[in-house]
Amino acid sequence: MTRHNGRSEQSEGRTSSFWVLLSCGVLSFIYFVGIGLVLLLGMKAGEGDSTCTAGFLFCLVPNEFGDLLAGIFAPLAFVWLMAAVLIQAMELKLTRQEMALQRVELGLSREVAVESKGVAEAQAKAADAQARAAESNALAAETQNKILDEQLQFERRERNDEQFSFLLDQFYSIAGHGLSGDVWVTNTVTGERTLFSLVRKFLPEQRNVALGAISDDMLENISAFKTELSEHYPAVSKGFYDEVCRASALLHSIKDFESDISTHNHYIANRIQVRKLIAALEQFRQALRTS
């Protein structure tokens, strides 16, 4: 609004200057026309007369003629001087108005700058708050993911513990029944028959503890079997052979759970012994023949 008013005042000032110049020009033109008519009439009145009784122009000496011209142009000079003064005053007024408008606009610019700074600070605070909220959400999501992973791992360990316990029960059952009884071993060269038991010691009730005791007992008996009987390629019943194969397969399955169990501390303490038993039992199985 202020800028619009300033432009209107500038336009009015230029229009006023134009009218001052136009008025001076019109007055000058009328004045010159009047002076020209006077001079023309004086010259015609004095044609052919040298006594200066018919016209005053022919009677003037150069000094007087110069004074006449000065008298003619002095009013015009005064008029144009006044016009210049008026126009300069108008220009100074417009200049002061322009400077006042500039001061007003500068004040408005400062106000806008202050408002812009406030808006920018508010936006920066909002962005900072959004960034903190996003960081909090990310941390919350990360925490939830960790909790979910821990829960999944816990559930997986529980399932593995259950399945591991089941495998231990199966192996305990085989060791306590199929492998603990005496079995006839036939010498394929001489035909002599000998009683042999792969598990001889009494098995503990706790399955987890029993695995270490069974491993020690079976390794000792397999070692004795190799020394006494394996050189003659003994033959055993198919049922006993199948029980040995099942025991070997169960031990392989039990070993596969080593990294995913958490509660079977006795197995973790005896896992090296179990691995030795797996290798020895596999060799034992390969050395047997079924009758």
Phi and psi in degrees as a GROMACS rama.xvg file:
@    title "Ramachandran Plot"
@    xaxis  label "Phi"
@    yaxis  label "Psi"
@TYPE xy
-64.7696  -42.8913  THR-2
-62.6675  -40.5687  ARG-3
-63.4328  -42.5077  HIS-4
-64.5315  -40.4926  ASN-5
-62.026  -44.0783  GLY-6
-62.305  -38.5507  ARG-7
-63.4219  -42.8673  SER-8
-65.3229  -39.1777  GLU-9
-61.9159  -42.1784  GLN-10
-64.5106  -40.8475  SER-11
-65.6468  -37.8417  GLU-12
-64.6392  -42.6293  GLY-13
-63.839  -38.6319  ARG-14
-64.222  -41.7792  THR-15
-62.3695  -43.3442  SER-16
-60.8186  -41.6598  SER-17
-60.3194  -43.6652  PHE-18
-68.854  -34.1658  TRP-19
-62.9557  -46.6229  VAL-20
-63.8613  -40.9297  LEU-21
-65.1757  -40.5949  LEU-22
-64.0927  -44.3423  SER-23
-62.667  -39.9315  CYS-24
-63.9229  -43.0779  GLY-25
-64.1617  -45.3857  VAL-26
-61.7106  -41.334  LEU-27
-62.9885  -41.4217  SER-28
-63.1195  -45.699  PHE-29
-63.4618  -40.7549  ILE-30
-63.4354  -45.147  TYR-31
-63.4297  -39.4545  PHE-32
-61.8464  -45.0121  VAL-33
-62.9885  -46.3903  GLY-34
-61.2543  -41.1929  ILE-35
-62.8995  -41.1291  GLY-36
-63.9219  -41.4522  LEU-37
-62.3952  -47.3275  VAL-38
-64.3591  -39.9443  LEU-39
-64.0958  -42.3543  LEU-40
-65.9883  -37.6893  LEU-41
-66.7096  -38.6224  GLY-42
-67.6267  -41.9929  MET-43
-66.6206  -33.7336  LYS-44
-69.2308  -25.7662  ALA-45
-101.211  9.5882  GLY-46
-67.8806  131.17  GLU-47
76.1228  6.39714  GLY-48
-123.337  121.762  ASP-49
-106.623  8.31252  SER-50
-92.8381  -2.54406  THR-51
65.0945  17.2802  CYS-52
-89.1465  -14.0655  THR-53
-99.7201  -18.6339  ALA-54
-162.655  142.187  GLY-55
-83.5259  -23.3522  PHE-56
-64.432  -34.3263  LEU-57
-81.2205  -4.43455  PHE-58
-99.5767  -4.05368  CYS-59
-85.744  138.792  LEU-60
-83.9663  166.78  VAL-61
-56.4857  -38.5027  PRO-62
-64.9095  -41.5424  ASN-63
-68.9629  -34.9278  GLU-64
-66.1496  -36.7277  PHE-65
-65.7649  -39.4031  GLY-66
-63.8068  -35.9262  ASP-67
-62.5026  -45.1675  LEU-68
-64.3208  -39.2675  LEU-69
-63.0711  -39.9338  ALA-70
-67.3139  -32.4095  GLY-71
-70.1303  -44.9765  ILE-72
-86.3653  -13.2951  PHE-73
-61.6544  -47.2959  ALA-74
-59.9943  -38.6831  PRO-75
-64.0969  -41.841  LEU-76
-62.6458  -41.0421  ALA-77
-63.9019  -41.7265  PHE-78
-62.0986  -46.406  VAL-79
-70.0943  -29.6707  TRP-80
-64.9078  -44.1253  LEU-81
-62.4222  -40.0545  MET-82
-62.0384  -41.1642  ALA-83
-64.3429  -41.5053  ALA-84
-62.6504  -43.9955  VAL-85
-62.4329  -44.6904  LEU-86
-64.2308  -41.536  ILE-87
-63.3881  -40.5353  GLN-88
-61.9757  -42.782  ALA-89
-61.4863  -42.6917  MET-90
-64.5103  -40.1588  GLU-91
-63.8196  -40.0339  LEU-92
-61.9189  -44.458  LYS-93
-63.1736  -36.9518  LEU-94
-64.5906  -44.3341  THR-95
-62.4979  -40.0878  ARG-96
-63.8744  -40.6559  GLN-97
-64.1599  -41.571  GLU-98
-65.1599  -39.2306  MET-99
-63.2042  -41.2899  ALA-100
-63.4697  -39.5441  LEU-101
-63.6006  -39.9172  GLN-102
-64.2342  -41.5406  ARG-103
-62.9217  -45.3441  VAL-104
-64.5915  -36.1308  GLU-105
-63.9284  -41.175  LEU-106
-62.8915  -42.9877  GLY-107
-62.9426  -38.5593  LEU-108
-63.3068  -40.1152  SER-109
-64.2245  -41.6375  ARG-110
-62.0858  -43.4598  GLU-111
-63.4036  -39.7789  VAL-112
-63.865  -41.6594  ALA-113
-63.2417  -44.4513  VAL-114
-62.7238  -42.1809  GLU-115
-62.9171  -39.7642  SER-116
-62.8667  -42.1323  LYS-117
-62.733  -42.0671  GLY-118
-63.9086  -42.7171  VAL-119
-63.3479  -41.2552  ALA-120
-64.7342  -40.799  GLU-121
-62.916  -42.2139  ALA-122
-64.1133  -39.9212  GLN-123
-63.6938  -41.4711  ALA-124
-64.5307  -40.5299  LYS-125
-63.7424  -42.4652  ALA-126
-64.12  -39.511  ALA-127
-64.0156  -42.0521  ASP-128
-63.6709  -40.5281  ALA-129
-63.6276  -40.8612  GLN-130
-63.9584  -41.226  ALA-131
-65.351  -39.667  ARG-132
-64.2167  -42.2344  ALA-133
-63.5211  -39.5093  ALA-134
-65.0939  -41.1064  GLU-135
-63.8646  -41.7352  SER-136
-63.7442  -39.9495  ASN-137
-63.9775  -42.6205  ALA-138
-64.4215  -40.7068  LEU-139
-63.9233  -42.153  ALA-140
-64.201  -40.8283  ALA-141
-63.5328  -41.0319  GLU-142
-63.9967  -42.6617  THR-143
-62.8576  -41.2306  GLN-144
-63.1737  -40.5485  ASN-145
-63.5704  -43.6402  LYS-146
-62.1955  -42.2731  ILE-147
-64.466  -42.6902  LEU-148
-62.2136  -44.2371  ASP-149
-62.5221  -39.0409  GLU-150
-65.4659  -43.0305  GLN-151
-63.8349  -41.9108  LEU-152
-63.8988  -40.7299  GLN-153
-62.6498  -44.2429  PHE-154
-64.2542  -40.13  GLU-155
-63.6117  -41.3463  ARG-156
-64.644  -39.2798  ARG-157
-61.9586  -44.6646  GLU-158
-63.4231  -41.6595  ARG-159
-66.0942  -38.4281  ASN-160
-62.8789  -41.547  ASP-161
-63.8431  -45.3981  GLU-162
-67.7929  -37.1922  GLN-163
-62.8974  -42.2298  PHE-164
-62.6931  -38.4367  SER-165
-62.918  -43.3538  PHE-166
-64.2668  -39.1031  LEU-167
-62.2631  -41.1732  LEU-168
-62.2093  -41.6959  ASP-169
-63.2575  -46.1528  GLN-170
-65.7266  -39.2226  PHE-171
-61.0851  -40.0387  TYR-172
-64.6518  -43.3339  SER-173
-64.5608  -46.0501  ILE-174
-64.3676  -34.9301  ALA-175
-81.6218  -17.494  GLY-176
-121.893  -63.8461  HIS-177
-70.4348  -28.3467  GLY-178
-108.628  -11.686  LEU-179
-89.9946  -18.202  SER-180
-80.5962  160.048  GLY-181
-74.1516  141.912  ASP-182
-129.797  141.863  VAL-183
-77.5663  128.783  TRP-184
-111.731  125.224  VAL-185
-102.708  129.316  THR-186
-76.8798  119.251  ASN-187
-73.2303  -12.5398  THR-188
-93.2329  -51.4811  VAL-189
-95.1272  -18.3559  THR-190
81.716  4.23485  GLY-191
-73.3284  147.98  GLU-192
-114.72  137.887  ARG-193
-134.326  140.363  THR-194
-79.8885  136.271  LEU-195
-141.447  140.054  PHE-196
-128.489  127.91  SER-197
-78.8866  -29.1099  LEU-198
-122.89  119.785  VAL-199
-115.01  -28.3113  ARG-200
-81.3245  162.482  LYS-201
-73.4545  132.133  PHE-202
-86.027  133.878  LEU-203
-64.8308  156.56  PRO-204
-70.675  -38.0148  GLU-205
-75.2993  121.722  GLN-206
-63.5009  -40.3993  ARG-207
-64.5206  -40.0152  ASN-208
-73.7134  -33.1453  VAL-209
-64.7834  -28.431  ALA-210
-60.992  -43.1537  LEU-211
-65.8376  -42.2408  GLY-212
-65.6213  -41.5587  ALA-213
-63.0969  -41.4257  ILE-214
-61.632  -46.6237  SER-215
-61.1186  -45.0664  ASP-216
-64.3105  -44.816  ASP-217
-68.8164  -38.4453  MET-218
-62.4116  -41.8315  LEU-219
-63.6423  -42.5835  GLU-220
-71.4959  -37.0625  ASN-221
-64.9391  -39.3479  ILE-222
-62.5481  -42.2459  SER-223
-66.0511  -37.3174  ALA-224
-60.9709  -42.7458  PHE-225
-63.1055  -39.3051  LYS-226
-70.8372  -39.7241  THR-227
-95.2058  -35.3104  GLU-228
-122.963  -26.1117  LEU-229
-67.6648  -21.1188  SER-230
-70.2901  -14.7272  GLU-231
-107.609  13.0368  HIS-232
49.859  68.3529  TYR-233
-68.4707  157.879  PRO-234
-115.315  142.186  ALA-235
-128.38  171.759  VAL-236
-69.5468  153.184  SER-237
-62.6144  -35.0062  LYS-238
-61.5985  -43.6034  GLY-239
-65.3298  -41.1323  PHE-240
-60.7812  -42.5533  TYR-241
-64.8704  -38.0765  ASP-242
-64.7413  -37.6346  GLU-243
-63.9374  -42.5366  VAL-244
-62.443  -42.8389  CYS-245
-63.8307  -42.8296  ARG-246
-61.6839  -40.4329  ALA-247
-64.7411  -43.689  SER-248
-64.9034  -40.762  ALA-249
-64.1338  -39.7986  LEU-250
-64.6146  -37.9389  LEU-251
-61.8942  -42.7357  HIS-252
-65.7649  -39.1098  SER-253
-63.2014  -41.2091  ILE-254
-63.3307  -31.1691  LYS-255
-67.3225  -14.7423  ASP-256
-97.0005  12.7349  PHE-257
-59.4063  -41.2513  GLU-258
-87.1298  -3.70557  SER-259
-123.359  21.4953  ASP-260
-118.841  151.558  ILE-261
-130.541  -18.3152  SER-262
-108.698  -9.86023  THR-263
-94.6687  75.1104  HIS-264
-67.212  -33.2656  ASN-265
-66.7761  -36.9415  HIS-266
-66.7052  -43.5119  TYR-267
-59.5525  -36.565  ILE-268
-72.2151  -26.065  ALA-269
-111.737  15.4722  ASN-270
-67.1978  -31.7709  ARG-271
-64.5149  -40.1849  ILE-272
-63.6519  -38.887  GLN-273
-64.7787  -39.6291  VAL-274
-63.6949  -39.7166  ARG-275
-62.2102  -40.3548  LYS-276
-64.8637  -37.6904  LEU-277
-59.9806  -47.1294  ILE-278
-65.0062  -44.009  ALA-279
-66.4028  -39.203  ALA-280
-68.1374  -33.888  LEU-281
-67.5251  -41.8648  GLU-282
-64.6975  -39.778  GLN-283
-61.8482  -44.0052  PHE-284
-62.6182  -40.3019  ARG-285
-68.6563  -26.6777  GLN-286
-81.4982  -15.3463  ALA-287
-83.4733  152.64  LEU-288
-125.161  150.881  ARG-289
-98.4963  136.665  THR-290
